[in-house]
Amino acid sequence: MSDIHTELEETFESYQQLLRIDRHLHQLNDQLQNSYRDLDRLETQLRKEFSDIEELEKLSVKGLFHKVLGSKEEQIEKERQEYLQVSLKYNEAKKSVELLEYERDLLQGKTKDLSTLEKKLDSLIKQREKLLIEANTPVGKQILDLLLVEDANREFIGDIKQVKKAGDEVLLILDKMTDHLRQAKNWGQWDMAGRQRGSSYLKHNQIDQARDLSYHAKHLLVRLERDLSQIYGNEQFNLSFKLDSFSKFTDIFFDDLISDWIVQQKIQNALSNVITVRDKLIGILQSLDVEIGKADKKLIQLEEQRKQLIIQS
């Protein structure tokens, strides 16, 4: 066994031990947070019980009978007992917190070298890995194969994240389009009900803004489909959509009921179409999040498999 391999095994064992301590430290911190909350709750309760005793002591016997039944001394004794019970619980909780804090401080002192040890372990693994590969051993070949799979996995993760970033950008545009079309629909309803010329102008202004956004959205959706196809093959996602062209007719000048109704129908059709595409896109982006999670998990497993192979060889 080489000197590097011996040092690697010893360092790995020390690192694993510190990792166990670090995990225990995280659990301890969670426990401490819960204990702090319990202590605060008991302290508040303790103040209230003490305040109740003070109030009773100030009351006259007559005042006490107006407030509660029973003698003043009996009531005070009852409150004192309740105060004592809470006090005992408070002291117990406080002592528990002190012990947890003491243990936490000890563990923090032990884990302060975790980062340094991790760097040393990584350095030794790389040295050992290089020796195994250069010696052209069977283990070295296995390591090279794992490295190739890891690189492919990283590339896959990078591609998906890039696609997801583009998808998020499209989603923002579709949200804006949906908002404009809903406003156009609302203004159109006012136009039909109130015969307002100004509302007709506002309606068509919203439609124009939605149409302008649709050009950008369509361009990005086509690119998104292409990128998804390159990653997953020829699977079709059918993200493209058609935004109906809106005829302004002459209702800005002549408030014709029929033409307005036609425009309203077109607005509703366009809105439904955009919402459908948006919902489908959200589903795809959620699927991509799942894919990223799986790929990240697989990459961690591959790296761990390679490290174990190097340490044990």
C-alpha positions, 0 to 999 in steps of 0.5 A: 500500500502506497504512502498516499493511499495510507494517508488517504484512508486515514484522512477519509476516516477522520473526515467521516467522523467529523461529518457525523459530528457535524450532522449531530451539531445540526440536529442539536441546533434544531433542538436548541431552537425548539428549547429557546421557544419553550423557554420564552413561552414558560417565561411569559407564563411565569410572569403572568402567574406572578402578576396574578399573585400580586393582583390577588394580594392587592384585593380586599376580601370584599373585592375578592368575593366580587371577583371570585368565590372563596377566601382570599388566602385560598385563592392566593395559595392556589396561584402560588402553587400554579406559579411554583409549577411553572417555575419548576418547568422554567428552571428545568427548561433553562437547565436543558438549554444550558446543557445543549449550549455547552454540548453545541460549543464543544461540537463546534470546536471539533468541526472547525477543521472540517473544511480544511480536512475536506480540502486535504481529502480532495487533494489526496483523492486527486493524487491517488486518482491520477496515479491509478489512471496513469498506471492504466489499471482496471480501476483507472479505466473504471474511474475514466468511465465514471468521469465521462458519465459525470461530464455528460450529466453536468452537460445535461444539467447545464442544458436543462437549466438554460432551457428553463431560464428561457422558459421563465422568460417566456412565462413573464411575457405570457403573463403580461399578454394575459393581463393585457387581454383581460383588460381589453376584455373588461374595457370591451364589456364596458364599451358594449354596455356604456357605449363609451368611445374612450373605452373602445380606444383603451380596449384596442390599445391593450390588444395592440400591446398583447399582439406586440408581445406575442411576436417576442413570445412566439420567437422564444417558444420556437427556440424553446421547442428546438432546445427541448427537442435537442435534449429529449429527441423528437418529442413534440411539446406543441408550445406554439400558439396563434394570436388571432388578428384583431380587426378594429373595425370602425367601432372607435368611430361607430359603436356597432354592437355586432362588430364589438361582439365579434371583437369580444369573441376574438379577445376571449379566444386569444386569452384562452389560447394564451392561458392554455400555452402558459399552463402547458409551459408551467407544466414543462418547467415543473418537469424540468425542475424534477429532471434537474433534481434527478440529475443532481442526485445522480451526479452526487451518486457518481462522484461518491462512487468514484471517490469510494473506488479511489479510496478503496483501491 
